[in-house]
């Protein structure tokens, strides 16, 4: 299987094939979703309920990741090569990978550009950046069991760019302590494209004929 991940296969098996570890990983993600929603609610602006999936960026990324990880539950204890594989799951795993990478890198970029607004409070800068970079590490578990297709990559790119347009066109970007400028807008688009490129080179293809 053609995969690219900095996480060794033995580590992936440890977290994904052992029932207790997989359940613990799902639980940690669940708690993080609730913490993220609490943050957004505290900073809530007038946002239509229909647009919440594009506003609650980090909680949505983790929720999609939980759905991706949950597909392993029926085969827990077995080798990762026995994980279920089909076209619908390829779309799910691709979106999970892209959204985790996108939100992990975007947070580091956004706080880095607004460094003086967050530092020196240790949690406000280092804590938030490190916890969100953990999203990227989690994303690289997905190539050990997930697949992708050209169609899934195209949909992920389209949704990521729509999300960017809504973020800066309608002000739906995650709450920041400064007004985003051109550097953040351009950087966000590059992060979106980069996340899809990483998915393309990291996730094995389901089928060269699949769309």
Buried (B, 14 or more C-beta within 10 A) or exposed (E): EEBEBEBEEEEBBEBBBBEEBBEEBBEBBEEBBEEBBEBBEEEEEEBEEEEBBBBBBBBBBBBBBBBBBEBBEEBBEEEBEEBEBEBEBBBBBBBBBBBBBBBBBBBBBBBBBBEEEBEEEEEBBBEBBEBBEBBBEBBBBBBBBBBBBEBBBEBBBEBBBEBBEBBBEEEBBBEBEEEBEEEBBEBBBEBBBBBBBBBBEBBBBBEEEBE
